[in-house]
Amino acid sequence: MAWLLRDGQVLASLEVQESLWGRSRGLLGRPGLEGAMLLRRTRGVHSFGMRFAMDVAFLDRELVVLDTTRLGRFSVAWPRWKARSVLEAEAGAFERWGLKPGDQLSIKE
């Protein structure tokens, strides 16, 4: 299990998906998510088949937040061309964490 941090402060537990299968499956079929999921080498996501709304953050190569959005069920978040990873969490998580564009994130294994 990994941890998502901002300025040394733990924001949430983190699942990291790097394989094509893991990235493709993402949160599909899950009833919810405690913490967050990081999809490496991903620029855009959708919520077709999702059971819950989610917050999505687009991250650059250094894990700086470029943009955030909230996806309802059956929605698409179009790719952000400078993004190299996507962070997903249940809707409302980013507001609780105070996550915003410009934040520098890190991962602790």
N, C-alpha and C positions, 0 to 999 in steps of 0.2 A: 504494500500500500504506500502510496506517495501522498504528499501534502502540497497544497497550493498556498504560496506565501506572497505577501506584498509588504515590502519594507521590513522583512523579518517576522511579520505577524501572520500566523496561520489563519487562512480564510476558510479552508474546507479540506476534507479528504479528497483525493484525486485519483481517478482511473485514467491511465494514459493508453490510448489506442494508436498503435503504429502500423499494424498489419492492414492490408487491404480489406480482409474479412472484418477485422475489428472496427475499422473506420466505416465500412459499409453498413454494418449492423448498428453501431452506435447505441442509441437508447431505445431502438425499436422493440416493442413487446414488453417493455418494463412498466410496472405500475407507477414508478416514481424513481427518484434518485436522491440519495443522501450524499451531499458533497457535489463534486463536479466531474466532468469527463473532458479530457483534452484529446482532440483528434488531430494528430500530426499530419503534415502534408495535405491539408484540406483548406479550401478557400471559401466554400459555400456549403450550406446544409439545407435540409427540408424537414418538415415535421409530418409528412404523410405516414399514417399508420401509428402515430404517437398517441399515447393515452393522456398526455398532459401538456400544457403550454410550457415553453422553456425560454430562458434567457440565453442569448448567444453573444459571445465576444470574439472578434476577429483579432488575431495576434500576429505581429511581425516575427521575424526570425529570432529576435532577442526577447520575445515574450512581452513586448509592449502592446498594450491594448490600443488598437487602431479605431475600433468602432464597436458599439453594442446595439443590440436590438432585442425585441421580445417577439417570439414566434408563437402564434396560436396553433391549434391543431390544423393540419392540412394546409400549411403555409410553406413559402420558400424564402430563404435568405440568400439573395444573389451574391455571387462571389465578390470579394474585395481583392483586387489584383495584387496589392502589396502584402496581403495576408499569407501566412505560411502555416498557421494552425487555427483551429476553432475551439473555443471553450464553451461547453454547454452546462447548464444547471437548471433546476426547476425555476419556473417563473417566480420572481420576487427575490431570488437569492442575491442578484447583483445589487439591488437596492439595499438589502440588509448589510452587505459587505461594503457598500459605498464604492463599488467598482465603476470606473469611468475611463473614457479615452485618455491616453497618456500614462496610465498606471503601469509601472514596471512589475511584472510578476516573476516568480521563481518557483522552482519545484525542489522539494526535499524528499529524497527516497527514504 
